[in-house]
Amino acid sequence: MTTAITMTSTTPMTTAITMTSTTTRTSTTTMPSTTVTASTTTMASTTPMTTAITMTSTTPMTTAITMTSTTTRTSTTTMPSTTVTASTTTMASTTPMTTAITMTSTT
C-alpha cells in the first residue's frame, strides 16, 4: 500500500487527502498425486481503509496521523474432473505502506 497525503492549512483548517493503494499477493498451490484436467481459481480482495486524523496546530504545526487497514480475501478453486489426494495452498500478502506528507501553514 502506498499512501500520499497532501495537506494545506489555514485558520480555519482545510485538509485535502489523496490516497492510492496497491496490494501484492502471491499464491502457491501444491497438489501431490493429483490429476487435473481443468483448474480455475477466482480470488477477490477488498481493502477498506479507516483513517483517523488528529491535528493540533501550533506554530509550527504538529500533526498526528493514525491509519488502520483491514484486508479480506476470498479464494474459490474449481477443478472439474479432478482427483485430489492431498492439497496444500500457501498464500502470502504484503502491504507495505509509504506515507508522504506535505504541509503548508498560513495564519
One Martini backbone bead per residue (centre of mass of N, CA, C, O) as a GRO file, in nm:
protein
  107
    1MET     BB    1   0.095   0.037   0.024
    2THR     BB    2   0.028   0.367  -0.098
    3THR     BB    3   0.055   0.694   0.064
    4ALA     BB    4  -0.074   1.015  -0.024
    5ILE     BB    5  -0.039   1.335   0.149
    6THR     BB    6  -0.216   1.644   0.121
    7MET     BB    7  -0.170   1.962   0.297
    8THR     BB    8  -0.366   2.245   0.393
    9SER     BB    9  -0.326   2.546   0.604
   10THR     BB   10  -0.539   2.735   0.790
   11THR     BB   11  -0.759   2.985   0.953
   12PRO     BB   12  -0.907   2.763   0.909
   13MET     BB   13  -0.896   2.424   0.835
   14THR     BB   14  -0.770   2.258   0.538
   15THR     BB   15  -0.825   1.923   0.400
   16ALA     BB   16  -0.629   1.723   0.172
   17ILE     BB   17  -0.681   1.382   0.049
   18THR     BB   18  -0.461   1.139  -0.106
   19MET     BB   19  -0.520   0.793  -0.217
   20THR     BB   20  -0.318   0.498  -0.273
   21SER     BB   21  -0.356   0.137  -0.354
   22THR     BB   22  -0.126  -0.148  -0.318
   23THR     BB   23  -0.147  -0.506  -0.367
   24THR     BB   24   0.054  -0.797  -0.297
   25ARG     BB   25   0.024  -1.133  -0.429
   26THR     BB   26   0.084  -1.478  -0.330
   27SER     BB   27   0.028  -1.809  -0.486
   28THR     BB   28   0.050  -2.156  -0.365
   29THR     BB   29  -0.007  -2.481  -0.517
   30THR     BB   30  -0.009  -2.815  -0.375
   31MET     BB   31  -0.064  -3.140  -0.563
   32PRO     BB   32  -0.022  -3.440  -0.490
   33SER     BB   33  -0.146  -3.689  -0.660
   34THR     BB   34  -0.259  -3.534  -0.932
   35THR     BB   35  -0.548  -3.490  -1.149
   36VAL     BB   36  -0.574  -3.227  -1.394
   37THR     BB   37  -0.790  -3.083  -1.643
   38ALA     BB   38  -0.913  -2.837  -1.469
   39SER     BB   39  -0.840  -2.491  -1.358
   40THR     BB   40  -1.003  -2.258  -1.126
   41THR     BB   41  -0.923  -1.929  -0.995
   42THR     BB   42  -1.085  -1.718  -0.752
   43MET     BB   43  -1.009  -1.375  -0.652
   44ALA     BB   44  -1.091  -1.163  -0.373
   45SER     BB   45  -1.021  -0.813  -0.278
   46THR     BB   46  -1.045  -0.616   0.022
   47THR     BB   47  -0.950  -0.261   0.128
   48PRO     BB   48  -1.047  -0.113   0.391
   49MET     BB   49  -1.015   0.224   0.505
   50THR     BB   50  -0.916   0.369   0.816
   51THR     BB   51  -0.910   0.722   0.901
   52ALA     BB   52  -0.734   0.901   1.156
   53ILE     BB   53  -0.724   1.256   1.226
   54THR     BB   54  -0.498   1.445   1.429
   55MET     BB   55  -0.490   1.798   1.509
   56THR     BB   56  -0.229   2.023   1.607
   57SER     BB   57  -0.205   2.378   1.620
   58THR     BB   58   0.075   2.553   1.580
   59THR     BB   59   0.391   2.741   1.583
   60PRO     BB   60   0.440   2.498   1.466
   61MET     BB   61   0.320   2.205   1.326
   62THR     BB   62   0.128   1.930   1.464
   63THR     BB   63   0.101   1.584   1.342
   64ALA     BB   64  -0.139   1.314   1.378
   65ILE     BB   65  -0.142   0.982   1.228
   66THR     BB   66  -0.400   0.727   1.192
   67MET     BB   67  -0.384   0.387   1.059
   68THR     BB   68  -0.615   0.140   0.927
   69SER     BB   69  -0.598  -0.199   0.785
   70THR     BB   70  -0.828  -0.415   0.603
   71THR     BB   71  -0.809  -0.755   0.476
   72THR     BB   72  -1.018  -0.935   0.244
   73ARG     BB   73  -1.028  -1.282   0.144
   74THR     BB   74  -1.127  -1.476  -0.144
   75SER     BB   75  -1.117  -1.835  -0.235
   76THR     BB   76  -1.181  -2.012  -0.548
   77THR     BB   77  -1.173  -2.361  -0.646
   78THR     BB   78  -1.210  -2.516  -0.972
   79MET     BB   79  -1.206  -2.888  -1.042
   80PRO     BB   80  -1.284  -3.058  -1.289
   81SER     BB   81  -1.202  -3.372  -1.320
   82THR     BB   82  -1.081  -3.441  -1.018
   83THR     BB   83  -0.799  -3.585  -0.836
   84VAL     BB   84  -0.750  -3.548  -0.479
   85THR     BB   85  -0.530  -3.632  -0.205
   86ALA     BB   86  -0.363  -3.351  -0.186
   87SER     BB   87  -0.378  -3.011  -0.037
   88THR     BB   88  -0.176  -2.709  -0.072
   89THR     BB   89  -0.205  -2.366   0.048
   90THR     BB   90  -0.010  -2.070  -0.016
   91MET     BB   91  -0.034  -1.737   0.129
   92ALA     BB   92   0.089  -1.408   0.040
   93SER     BB   93   0.083  -1.075   0.194
   94THR     BB   94   0.174  -0.743   0.094
   95THR     BB   95   0.160  -0.408   0.281
   96PRO     BB   96   0.323  -0.152   0.207
   97MET     BB   97   0.377   0.166   0.371
   98THR     BB   98   0.371   0.495   0.227
   99THR     BB   99   0.429   0.828   0.367
  100ALA     BB  100   0.342   1.149   0.236
  101ILE     BB  101   0.397   1.484   0.373
  102THR     BB  102   0.243   1.799   0.293
  103MET     BB  103   0.291   2.131   0.440
  104THR     BB  104   0.095   2.432   0.475
  105SER     BB  105   0.110   2.741   0.674
  106THR     BB  106  -0.141   2.983   0.757
  107THR     BB  107  -0.243   3.292   0.957
   0.00000   0.00000   0.00000
